[in-house]
Amino acid sequence: MELTSKQRAQLRGMAASLDTILHVGKDGIGDNLVKQADDALEARELIKGKVLDNNIEYDARLAAEELAKRTRSEVVQVIGSKFVLYRETHSKPKEKRIALVRDKRRPN
């Protein structure tokens, strides 16, 4: 699912108040980090991550794209060393999920 610009703007606003829960350190993006991101996305749908200074392999854009690919999520935003990922959860009832704005011009 490709996010529209309105949906990205909505998610960016929601992410502003989130704490950073994912840290890409000197070990890079391993299976443990991918599992942690996957579990967090399933529980929260929207997560914020950061690439630490001691990581020489990844910048925030590259780390976000790699994690998005491996967790089947969408990159919402990358600013400096921080990034935001989104993936709709299927473990919560519809009422408790993030309700994305719909683009009236695009069919579902």
C-alpha positions as CSV (number, residue, x, y, z in Angstrom):
1,M,0.0,0.0,0.0
2,E,1.5,3.3,-1.1
3,L,0.7,6.2,1.3
4,T,-0.7,9.5,-0.2
5,S,0.8,12.8,0.8
6,K,-2.2,13.6,3.0
7,Q,-1.7,10.3,4.8
8,R,2.0,10.9,5.2
9,A,1.2,14.4,6.7
10,Q,-1.3,12.9,9.1
11,L,1.2,10.2,10.2
12,R,4.0,12.8,10.5
13,G,1.8,14.8,12.9
14,M,1.1,11.8,15.0
15,A,4.8,10.8,15.1
16,A,5.9,14.1,16.4
17,S,4.8,13.1,20.0
18,L,6.2,9.6,19.8
19,D,9.3,8.5,21.7
20,T,12.2,6.9,19.7
21,I,11.9,3.1,20.4
22,L,14.2,1.7,17.7
23,H,18.0,2.3,17.7
24,V,20.3,1.2,14.9
25,G,23.7,0.9,16.5
26,K,27.1,-0.3,15.6
27,D,25.8,-3.8,14.8
28,G,23.6,-2.4,12.0
29,I,20.3,-4.0,11.0
30,G,20.4,-7.6,12.1
31,D,17.6,-10.2,12.6
32,N,17.0,-9.1,16.2
33,L,16.5,-5.5,15.2
34,V,14.1,-6.5,12.4
35,K,12.1,-8.7,14.8
36,Q,12.0,-5.8,17.3
37,A,10.7,-3.4,14.6
38,D,8.2,-6.0,13.3
39,D,6.8,-6.6,16.8
40,A,6.6,-2.8,17.5
41,L,4.8,-2.2,14.2
42,E,2.3,-4.9,14.9
43,A,1.6,-3.5,18.4
44,R,1.8,0.3,17.6
45,E,1.5,0.7,13.8
46,L,3.7,3.8,13.9
47,I,7.2,3.8,15.3
48,K,10.1,6.2,15.4
49,G,13.7,5.0,15.0
50,K,17.2,6.6,15.2
51,V,20.6,5.7,13.7
52,L,23.2,6.2,16.3
53,D,26.5,8.0,15.7
54,N,28.5,4.8,16.2
55,N,26.9,3.3,13.1
56,I,29.1,3.9,10.0
57,E,27.3,1.6,7.7
58,Y,23.8,3.2,7.5
59,D,22.4,6.7,7.4
60,A,18.8,7.3,8.4
61,R,17.4,7.1,4.9
62,L,19.2,3.8,4.1
63,A,18.3,2.3,7.5
64,A,14.6,3.3,7.1
65,E,14.4,1.8,3.6
66,E,16.1,-1.4,4.6
67,L,13.8,-1.8,7.7
68,A,10.7,-0.9,5.7
69,K,11.6,-3.6,3.1
70,R,12.3,-6.3,5.7
71,T,9.2,-5.5,7.8
72,R,6.8,-4.8,4.9
73,S,6.1,-1.3,6.2
74,E,6.2,2.2,4.7
75,V,8.8,5.0,5.3
76,V,6.8,8.0,6.5
77,Q,9.6,10.5,7.2
78,V,13.3,10.8,7.5
79,I,14.8,13.8,9.3
80,G,18.5,13.9,10.3
81,S,19.3,10.7,12.1
82,K,15.6,9.8,12.8
83,F,13.0,8.0,10.8
84,V,9.4,7.0,11.1
85,L,7.8,3.8,9.8
86,Y,4.1,2.8,9.5
87,R,2.4,-0.5,8.9
88,E,-1.3,-1.3,9.5
89,T,-1.8,-3.9,12.2
90,H,-4.2,-6.8,11.8
91,S,-4.1,-7.9,15.5
92,K,-6.2,-4.9,16.7
93,P,-9.9,-4.4,16.1
94,K,-10.6,-1.8,13.4
95,E,-11.8,0.8,15.9
96,K,-8.4,0.8,17.6
97,R,-6.3,1.1,14.5
98,I,-5.0,4.3,13.1
99,A,-7.7,5.7,10.7
100,L,-5.9,7.1,7.7
101,V,-7.5,9.9,5.7
102,R,-8.9,8.8,2.4
103,D,-8.1,10.5,-0.9
104,K,-11.5,11.2,-2.6
105,R,-10.0,11.2,-6.0
106,R,-8.3,7.8,-5.8
107,P,-10.4,4.6,-5.7
108,N,-9.6,2.2,-2.8
